[in-house]
Amino acid sequence: MAQITPTDAAAAASVRLAPILDELDSVQRSITMLEAKRSELLAQARDVATDWASALDRSRSSEAELPYRSIAAEIATAWRVSDRTIQQRMETAHTLKERFPLILRAWKLGRITAAHVRVIVDAGAHIDSGEMRGAYEESVIDYAERESASRLAPIARRRAQWHCEQTIAERHRAARRTRGVTTRSLEDGMAELNAVLPAPLAAGIYDRLSTMAREVTRAEAALPAPDRRTIDQVRADVLSDMLLGSEPTAHPCTPGIRATVSVTVPVLALLSDSASDPLDDPQLAGYGPIDPETARHLAADVPGVERIMTHPITGAVLAVDRYRPSEDLRRHLRSRDLHCRFPGCRMSLDRCDIDHTRDAQFDGPTDSANLAHLCRRHHTLKHHTPWQVTQSGAGELTWRSPTGKVYTDRPTSTVTFSLDPECDPPPPPNPISYPAGAFAFARSSADPPRQNDAPF
């Protein structure tokens, strides 16, 4: 009997998988549409409670909440869940129906998922004007239909700020008052520690914990009897050691950040708080807008300054320079990609390889039009499975699955600033001509981690 080659096995798997994928897509779409229908029914139940409450004696305000509690309890009993949970879901469903009708309609059609809805509603919650909320919905819906909810989050925050009457600095001052630490008991002697912090601090803390956890893991791997803890377990142990064995330091804005935190700071935001255009708001990589005061603290004593020139409409990175030039191409790719470039993946750049889209051994050039960041998981997938990827202009990657399905991944930097997702950036201008633009700062106690070049 002839031996089956790996190529034949992969082809056979693709043939078998194709109908399964089609059915899974159909099932997932049906689930999504049913979730939207459930939300719509919960909103209707909330309307019933409102009508009931309006018929009560208004002089006895203590009774106004009872219809909502009663109807929530009715649903909760049938579903065998907490009535408090149901009442909260009723309020959320009402907010979606009244304030975000376009998003609800897209959800009902199965074009976006519940996760996308949560991201869009949370980011747009502070937009008071109905007209501005409508414009916000229009600006994010196309991107939401193409990308994962995790990738949508920073884009939604950015675009929500365009349509908000309050500045990010004003909202941050109010939100900062909600910071705190809570704990929740779990089973089997465990507990959950939760911290609500300004985004740059949370990002810096997590980055530092991850870096230290990887160092511990590498050191223990060389021991005769290495520890078998996972990276998450080591990260938790490092956090406990640092909090229980260290004295606190005090700084009004960014105490003790020694991790790498990337912030894009427009020039006007560095000079004063007077810039009122949301396009001038500083951006925390992977999160979205932050207040200018925090950005200035982070940028105050950085060892180097990178100037990133972007297209004024699409936000595509056109050129990158540094007053102390080095590794220009790497900086360009970091500014363009922001995370792994496999569709839906947001693995951070410090855990990604710089991959030749067309292999170097097959004469693939080492330039920005043939390089992209891939995490190890998707880098391996590209080279050792039938998945294929090609790269077109402006860093756009086209992935083809083993069953022939095509997925396009566009750099996040090209959609962060674009009101028209289909708008293509123009050719780069003369590189010696730099109009006023943005400065990107990376604050760290050491040089930023080098990317791993894989031999492909």
N, C-alpha and C positions, 0 to 999 in steps of 0.2 A: 504494500500500500504506500502511495506517495506521501512523503512528509509534507505537512502543512507549514508554509512559511509564515513568519510574523505578518508580512504584508497581506497574505491571503486571510489570516485570522482577523486582522483589523477590518478588511473589506467585508467579511462575513458578519462581523459584529455590527458594522454600520447598517447593513441591510436589515438585520433583525431589529436594530434600535430605532430606525426611521419611523415605523408605525407606532411604536411605543411613545416616541416623542410627540407625534401628532396627537395621540390620545391624551397624553399628559397636558399638552397645551390646551386642549379642549376642556379637560377637567379643571385645570387651574383657572381658566377664564370663567367657567361656570361658578367656581367657588368665589372668585372675586365679585362677580355680579350678584351672587346671593348675599355676600357680606354687605354690598351697597344697599341691597333691598332691605336687609335687616336694619341697617342704620336709618333708612327712610321710615320704616315702621316704628322704630324707637322714637323718631322725631314726631311722628303722628301721635304716639302714646303721650308724649310730652305735651302736645297741643290739647289733647283731651284733658290732661291734668290742669292746664292753664285755664281752660274754659270752666272746669269745675271750680277752681279756686276763685275765679271772677264772680261766681254766683254766691260766694260765702259772705258773711257779715264782715265788711272791711274794717270795722272798728275793733275786731279781734284779730290782730295781726298774727297771733300765735297759731292760728288755725290755717294760715295761708300756705304753709309748707305741707300740710297733711295730705292733700290730693296727690302731690308728687310722690310722697313716701308710700301712699297706699298703692298707687299704680306700679311703682317700682317693685314693691313687695309682691304684687300679683305676678309680675313677669319673673321675678327672681325665684319665686317658689316653683314655678313651672320649669325653670332652667336649673334649679338646684344650685344657685350661686347667691352671693351676698346682695341684698337689696341696695346697699350703698353703692356697690359697683354698678348696678343697673341704673340707678339714679344719675350717676356720673356719666354713663354712656348716653342716657337720654339727653343730658345737657350738651354733650359733645355733638350728638347727632343734630340737635336743634341748631347749634352754632354753624355746623356745616351747611345745613339746608338754607339758613337765613343769610349767611355771610359769604359762602363760597359755592354758589349754584353751579358754576362752570366745572369746578372740581368734582362735585357730586355727580354731574351728568357724565363726565369722563369715567368715573368709577363705576357707574351703573352700566356703562357700555363695555366694561372690562378692559379699558385702555390703560388704567393705572391700578395699583393695588392699595390695600388699606395702609401699608407702610408709607407709600407715597403721599396719601391723603394726610396722615399724621404729620409728616415733615412739612408739607405746604401750609397746613392750618396752623401749626405751631409757629412757623416763621412769620406768617402773616397776621398773627393774633393782635399785634399792636397797630395795625393799619385801621384807623377809625373811619376814614372816608369811604363810602360805598363805591364811588367812582374810582378811587385809587386801588381799592381791593380788586375791582374788576380788571383794571390794567395789570395788576400784579398776577392775577390768575392767568391772564393771556400770556404774560411774559415767561411763565414757568411750565405751562402745560405741555408744550411740545418737547421740552427737555425731559420732563418727567416720563413721557411715553417712550423715550429712548434709553433711559439710564436707570440704574438701581437707585433705591431710596437713599442709600448711604452717600452716593455721589451727588444726589440731588440736594442734600442738606445744605452744604456751603453755598451752592448756587441760589437756593431759595432764600437764605438769609441775606445774601448780597442784594438780590432783586427786591426783596421786601423793603430793604432800607431805602431803595430809590423812591418808593411810594409812601414812605412814612413821614408824617409831619414832624415828629420829634427826631432830633439828631441821635446818632449812636452814643455820643457822650452823655446826653440827657438820660437815655434809657439805661445806660450802663450804671450811672450813679444810683438810679432806683433799684436796678437788679442786684447791684453789689450788696445792698442791705439784706438780701435774702440768703447770703452765704451762711453756711453752717455745716455741722457734722452730726449725723444721726447714726443710730445702730438699730439693727433688727435681728431678733433671735431666729436661729435656724434649728433644724433637727440635729441630734447626735452631738451636742456640745459645741456647735459652731454658731457663728454670728456674722452678720453682714455689716460692714462699715461703709457709710456713704458720706461723701463730702461734696458740697455745692460750692464751687470756687470760680473766680474769674477764669475765662477760657485759657489765657496764656499760662497761668499758674498750673492749671490742670494738665495742659499739654506738656509743660516742662517737667512736672512731677512724673508723669507716666513715661516720658522719654528717658528721664534719669533712672527710674526704676528698671526699665527695660535694658538700658546699657549696663547697669550694674549686675543685673540678673544674668546677662550673657557672659560677662566677665567671670562671675562665680561658676557658671556652668562649664566654661572652658577650663578653668583652673581645676575643678573637681574631676573633669574627664581624664586628667593626667594621673590621678591618684590610683594606687593599687586596687582599691575597692571603691570605684566612683559612685557618687550619689545618683540615684535614678529619679530625682525630682524633675517634674516638668518645668518649663520656663515660667508658667503662670504660678506654680507653687513657689519657685525661687523668688519671683517678683513679690509675692505676698510676704515671704519670710524677710526679704530685704526691707520692705516697708515697716514691718514690725520692729526689726532691729534698729532702724533709723529713728523711729518715733519714740521708742522706749529707752534708747540709749544715747540720745542727743539732746543738747540744750537748744531752746528756740532762739531764732534770730528775728530781729524786727526790721521791717522796711515797709513804708506805707503802700508800696505798689507791687514790687516784684522781689520778695525776700528770697535770697539764696538761690536763684535760678542758675544752675551750672550746666543744664542740658542745652541741646541745640533747639532753638525756637526760631522759626523763619517768619518774618513779618514784612509785608510789602507796605512801605510808608510813602504816600505821595508827599511831594515837597511841601505843599501848603499845610499839610497836617503837622509837619515838623516845626513850622514857623509859629503857628498860633492855632487857637480854637476857632478862628473866625471863618474858616472854610465851611460853607453851608451846603455845597454840592455833595450828595452821597457818593459820587465817583471819587471824591477826595478822601474817603474814609480809609484808614489803614486796614490791611487784611491779614489775619492770622492764617497761615497755610493750613489747608484742610478743614478750617472752621468757618471763616467768613469775617464780617466787619468787627473790629474792636475799637474802643474809644482812643482818641489821639493821645491822651495823657499816658495811658499804659504803653502805647507804642513808642512815645518819646523816652520813657524810662528804659524800655528794652533796647532802644537804639543809642542810648547816651554814650556808652563806652565800648561799642563794638570794635574789634580789631581791624575790620575792613569794611568797605562800602561797595556794594555792587549796584550799578545803574542798569535797570532793565527797561528797555525801550519797547513799548507795546503799541499795537495798532489802536487808535483812539476809539474805534467802534467795536471791533471784535475782541480786543484784548490779546490777540495773538502775539507771542514774543517774537520781535523782529531782530533784536540785537541785544547783546549783553556785554558790558565792559566792566573793568575794575580798575581802580586807581593803582592797585598793586597787581598787575596782570599775572594770572596763572590758571591753568586748567580751564581755559575759556569754554571749550566744548562741553565739559562736564557741567559747568554752571548754566550754560544755555539749556541743556537737557533737564537739569533740575528745575529751572524756572518754567520750562514748558510742560513737563509731565506731571509733577507734584506727587504722583503715586504710581503704582503698577498700572500698565496700560492694557491689561486684559479686561474685557468688558465687565463692568460691575465691581472690579477689585480696587480697594483703596489701601493696599499694603504700603506702608511708608517707604520712602526712598532709601533709608538706611538699611532696609532689609530687601533691597532689590538689586539685580544685576543690570548693567548696561549691555543690552543685547543687540547684535547685528541682525536686523530684520532679514536681510539676505546675507547668508553666512559669508564670513571673510574668506573662507577656503574656496568659495565659489565667486570670488572677486567682488564681494559686497564692500562698498566703500565705507570708510570710517568717517562719516559726517552726519550732520543732524537729520538728513533726509533718509538715513538708513539705520539710525540708532533709536532705541526706546528702552525705558525702564520696565523690567519684568521681575516680579518676585520669583523666588526659586520654584514655587509650585507651578506657576504658569510658564516659566522659562523651560522647565523640564517637559511640561505638556507640549510646548511648541516643537521641541527637538526629538521627542521620543514617542509621539502619537501622531495620527493623521491630521491633527489640527494644523492649519496653514495660516500665515499672516503675510500681508503685503503692506507697504507704506506709500501713501501718496503725498501730495503737498501739504505744508503746514502741520506736519506731524500726525496726520490722520492715518489710523491703522484699520485695515479691513481683515477681519478674521473669518475663516471658513471652517466650519465644523466637519467632522468625519461624515456626517450625513448630508453635507452640502448646504447647510443653512449659513447665511452670511450675516455678520454683525460688524457694525462700524463703531470704532472708538475714536472720539475726537478729544484733543487735549483740553483738560478742564480750563486752562488759561484762556482758551479761545471762546469759551461760553460764559465765563464769569462776568464779562463786561458787555456782552452782546445782547441787544434787544432783538436782533434778527438772527436766530441760530443758523440760518442758511447763508449769512453774509460771509464771503471769503475775504481773507486779508490780502492787501496789495503786496507787491514785491517789496523787499526791504529797501529803505532809502540808503543814500550814501552813508557808510558807517561812521564817517567823521562828523556827521551832522546830527547833533543831539538836541532836540527841543526839550522844554521842561517836561519831565516825566516822573517816574516813580523810582524810589531807591529801595532796594531790598536789603534787609539786615539779618544776619544770623548771629545771635549772641550765644557764646559758648566759652567755657573755661579752656577749651582746647580747639584745635582745628576741627571743622565738620568731618564726620566719618567719611572715608573714601568709599566710593562705589566699587563693587567687585566686578571686574571685567572677566566674563567667562570666555573661554577660547572658542567662540563660535562666530 
